Amino acid sequence: MSHIRSSIQTSCAYCGVGCGVSVSPLAEVTPHVNDEQKNSKASAPMYNLEGDLQHPANKGQLCAKGERLLESLVQPNTLRYPKRKSGKPIDWDVALTTIADSFTKTIAEFGPDSVAFYLSGQLLTEDYYVANKLAKGFIGTANVDTNSRLCMSSAVSGHMRAFGEDVVPGCYDDFEQTDVIVLVGANSAWTHPVLFQRMIKAREQSGTKIIVVDPAKTATSAQADLHLQITPGTDSLLFNGLLQFISENEAQDKAYIDEHTEGFDVVLHTLSSQTDLVKTDQLASSLGLTESELTQFYQLFIANEKVITASCQGVNQSTSGTETTNAIINCHLALGHIGKVGCGFFSLTGQPNAMGGREVGGLATQLACHMGFSAPERQLLADVWQTESIAKDKGLTAVELFDAMADGKIKAVWIMGTNPLVSLPNTAKIQQALDACPFVVVSDITQDAATAKQADILLPALGWSEKCGTVTNSERVITRQRGFIPVKGNAKPDWWALAEVAKRMGFSAAFTFSSSAAVFKEFAQLSKAVKAQFPEKQFDISGMSELTDAEYDRLAPTQWPVTSAAMLGQTERRLYQDGLFSTPSTKAQFIATQPLKSELSVGQHQVLLNSGRSRDQWHTMTRTGHIASLRASIPEPLVALHPIKIQQLELNDGDLVCFATPDAERDLVSCEQSTSNVQAAARVVADDNQSPDMAFMSMHWSSQFSLGKGVNQALNSQLDSISKQPGFKCQATTITKV
Ligand code: SF4
């Protein structure tokens, strides 16, 4: 799509709320644009952008980042042509043939698992689908993972263990129709601002209570009715205690438990061996709470008919994220609060299309349409795709994949729409991996990203304002992303580049897509076949399998499942209302969980370092770092420390410090060795919102925008053992004045 038309409805590029935006050529709205606006839009003078009043996620609202989407369009150093590492521009045909030849040669010599794809929650569903079809269907490797592994894979594992499928049962409407909202490890005021504003409005209108569980004081906790400032790493203990409280007070929904769940008694039995749970005062002390705070929370949870618990990276980005997710879900199952209005567990997704990627098998641990690697599931895929090369088993997850690359096992990789050299933990190891990999392809919109500079072949991808396809937000709503500006240079859709490489690798018949509509239609037809054979699966877009190109083009936001064309445009629906889950027995599973075992203690010169997002920036800043109005709030890397800690460390507010974790590999970046080459560095800012042992530094910074290399240079790649999601939170880190 390269022509301009009036008022185009598309979706915001930044977070999982998935707000709809409406873009119009500025000429048509001139009467509504004042002189100040005309002048201030020097970087994007041609369009007007506002929230889409019709979109169910935001109903016209946008946050600061969303409002400035147009300012992101003038990207410094936009990549317009394919290039070699030398910087020499090359034709698409040369680039695609080079990639196909290199992948084919590598596979012939070292086998299918010697190649890998590392994708992104920024890709459209169509891009994700073609990448997965090529890798898992025709190359025969499941070494396809995504940066979504870094943000929600613990929630995915928790869903699968409890419900039998990666399903978010509720919808945003539930936050407005509930009595109590519990936000766990979620600074939603900053990270999901439009959804948080919906919660605040609901409180104003109907008195909803907002409870925040977070070791730190945040912009979100400042607006809470109750802030449980728990000791870091005790989230699952808090919810195990709640489950026991539910049982002791006989508040459980016995009929629901008997009819729709399994494992309740087993889980209760395991709780009896957890010594912290024996007495309330002991539990409160272990959690760092007063008894009064603890019982107030537990009472609110069981006394109200409608309670919704939402979690985000404070839960997911921990080495016990999956366990905590299941500890929370256990409590909702015990009360029968799943699939009902205003109730249940809700995973807040970080990226705009993390869920769309999960639907097509973007994670190394799944196949398309929520299928696993069982023989019948693999066979179905082989039949639909007409291939005999379906990957046999799960592939390497994000950190494992780069470890294998550093070990010389992955010899060709295609990285799309993500910047792992900044965003993955232990970035020194990622650099080692990319250095060791004989052939690196990167698809991006800029040549300035740290990872893009490592590419043997760099491919120009379409930007947000240029590309067409679909994304799925946190509440399962599929929204059309629609391009509205002419394509810059010779950039191409990612799905097209993947299909062209597939054809050059000898898979022509299966990759003859003529448009993103054709890709989506094939995906929907696969969904129809999967639902027919595995009716227990909730994921279902079979009702979209006959969409014409015109219907795809004008598709209104639609929440899955979509079982018939009559459901197009429908949203705000809940799953599991009938109490029948996706497990073989149709019953939801209580999961016995153990609180985090590792000691979250700190040495004399250490802090528990947390990384996360700040309000006005996006990921590694490649889209937002050049926008002056967004840079203004936090213009340089800061590390927030409690004044007591600053004193203990003999530092001063404003000092420049660097970090190192006590790991052998981290010694590479120890402060002693890096006095002339500062690595993970930031300026100290006194912040009594932090608890004394904790520190916070945002994830966004890299040497592209500052002196240092960013927080991930200092963080270890420790993983949740179930989801393989890295734990970016609460790592004991030495902090030293530079
Ligand atoms: Fe975009 Fe998220 Fe802000 Fe909505 S809340 S406008 S999706 S960044």
Boltz pocket constraint, residues with backbone or C-beta under 6 A from the ligand:
constraints:
  - pocket:
      binder: B
      contacts: [[A, 12], [A, 13], [A, 14], [A, 15], [A, 16], [A, 17], [A, 18], [A, 19], [A, 58], [A, 61], [A, 62], [A, 63], [A, 64], [A, 65], [A, 66], [A, 67], [A, 191], [A, 192], [A, 193], [A, 194], [A, 195]]
      max_distance: 6.0
